[in-house]
Amino acid sequence: MAMRSLELVLPAVPTAPAEARAVVEAIGSDLPEPVLLDAKLLLTELVANAIRHASRGIQGVIIRIRRNHYLRVEVLDPGPMFDPDPRPPGTGAGGGRGLYLVDTVASAWGVEPDQAGKKVWFELRLAAG
């Protein structure tokens, strides 16, 4: 059985999204392939967003991953809270596709305040029901 939970800090550098994908690949080797692919895509988007939009000079982002009947992934950063706007690409005020993908693919997701600043999370269902 693969790891049930993990927390790590990734430095706020351009390679952080790729490092996040590698972590999911390593700990999720027994996940169904569609879930693994979705998790890597969504985590890449959230880490890139955290680094791009968080306060200048952040040192890193925290990633938490938990597994049960779902895969829950959280990305924490010291940036300010925001109102999520998951509109399709091209319909927002210059935004990308990250939250739109999360909204479209994830079973559930949200943005919450956290002691670190804010937490953007998503869940992917692993078991039927």
Buried (B, 14 or more C-beta within 10 A) or exposed (E): EEEEEBEEEBEBEEEBBBBBBEBBEEBBEEBEEEBBEBBBBBBBBBBBBBBEEBEEEBEBBBBBBBBEEBBBBBBBBBBEEEEEEBBEEEEBEEBEBBBBBBBEBBEEBEBEEBEEBBBBBBBBEBEEE
